[in-house]
Amino acid sequence: MKRIILWSLATTLIFIVAYVLLNLSEFKRFAQVLPTYYAKESCTCLFVHKESEESCHERLKQWLPIKSFHKDLQNRLTEVEALGSTRRAQFINQHIGCKITN
């Protein structure tokens, strides 16, 4: 019985590792989703809706951690680092709003 359980666990682990290795580029792309979303939405919240920084952070609170957040009031730019990826969004105008710059 122990042999069957160990064999099943080993086989499952091999399949999981193979799946991750075959789809590594997709996992790297997923890591960019959180900082991209947070940068764009925080830019919109701050510069289009003109809400306070605390209000924007409360609205955009995520289950996954944000490592750093910076805002540049002079250039109307937000920068967010999360999951090993850094993304920026910049305010264009009231009609267009913000766009991702990197």
Phi and psi in degrees as a GROMACS rama.xvg file:
@    title "Ramachandran Plot"
@    xaxis  label "Phi"
@    yaxis  label "Psi"
@TYPE xy
-63.011  -37.2386  LYS-2
-61.7294  -42.3337  ARG-3
-64.8547  -43.127  ILE-4
-64.6572  -46.6179  ILE-5
-63.181  -41.7693  LEU-6
-63.1142  -41.5938  TRP-7
-64.4264  -43.7619  SER-8
-64.6123  -43.6501  LEU-9
-63.636  -43.0071  ALA-10
-63.8793  -43.6492  THR-11
-62.2039  -43.707  THR-12
-62.9645  -41.349  LEU-13
-62.4286  -42.7547  ILE-14
-65.2996  -39.3794  PHE-15
-65.0835  -46.6808  ILE-16
-61.8102  -43.9948  VAL-17
-61.9458  -42.0615  ALA-18
-62.2206  -45.038  TYR-19
-63.7168  -44.4106  VAL-20
-64.5585  -38.6682  LEU-21
-70.46  -24.6163  LEU-22
-115.546  26.1939  ASN-23
-59.2249  -38.5808  LEU-24
-64.1481  -34.7484  SER-25
-68.3783  -38.2796  GLU-26
-66.5136  -36.3556  PHE-27
-66.2308  -39.388  LYS-28
-64.8662  -38.977  ARG-29
-60.6132  -34.1518  PHE-30
-64.0709  -19.3334  ALA-31
-87.1773  -13.2821  GLN-32
-64.1829  -49.1998  VAL-33
-61.8279  -52.8891  LEU-34
-65.7397  -31.475  PRO-35
-65.4219  -48.2246  THR-36
-59.9324  -47.7994  TYR-37
-65.6997  -41.3683  TYR-38
-63.262  -47.2692  ALA-39
-65.4963  -47.9098  LYS-40
-69.8116  -35.4581  GLU-41
-69.633  -36.9032  SER-42
-60.7852  -47.0812  CYS-43
-61.9756  -44.405  THR-44
-62.906  -44.6516  CYS-45
-74.9957  -45.3526  LEU-46
-102.318  -24.4253  PHE-47
-93.4344  -52.2338  VAL-48
-83.5227  -14.4118  HIS-49
56.3647  42.8764  LYS-50
-89.8598  165.827  GLU-51
-72.2558  159.016  SER-52
-62.4746  -40.6736  GLU-53
-61.6468  -43.2034  GLU-54
-62.5886  -41.5179  SER-55
-66.0293  -44.3258  CYS-56
-63.5948  -37.9012  HIS-57
-65.6387  -40.3811  GLU-58
-68.3343  -35.0753  ARG-59
-96.244  9.08236  LEU-60
-51.74  132.47  LYS-61
-117.223  157.476  GLN-62
-75.0036  -31.3942  TRP-63
-87.0971  142.865  LEU-64
-74.9353  143.455  PRO-65
-95.8366  122.035  ILE-66
-73.0261  -45.4849  LYS-67
-150.226  152.583  SER-68
-138.192  129.013  PHE-69
-132.162  142.272  HIS-70
-125.434  141.166  LYS-71
-115.566  101.269  ASP-72
-67.0901  -34.7809  LEU-73
-65.9047  -43.9455  GLN-74
-96.0689  0.651115  ASN-75
51.7021  61.0812  ARG-76
-132.732  141.452  LEU-77
-120.506  146.663  THR-78
-134.747  130.539  GLU-79
-129.77  135.868  VAL-80
-118.276  128.506  GLU-81
-159.417  144.882  ALA-82
53.0458  35.3036  LEU-83
77.5588  11.4022  GLY-84
-127.996  140.053  SER-85
-115.797  130.748  THR-86
-130.854  148.785  ARG-87
-125.081  147.877  ARG-88
-133.709  141.506  ALA-89
-127.398  139.375  GLN-90
-70.2127  130.457  PHE-91
-98.9753  -61.4748  ILE-92
-165.927  175.572  ASN-93
-63.4566  -33.707  GLN-94
-74.5447  -45.9733  HIS-95
-85.2049  -37.9685  ILE-96
90.3106  -131.093  GLY-97
-114.551  155.329  CYS-98
-138.205  153.777  LYS-99
-72.503  132.395  ILE-100
-104.816  -7.59385  THR-101
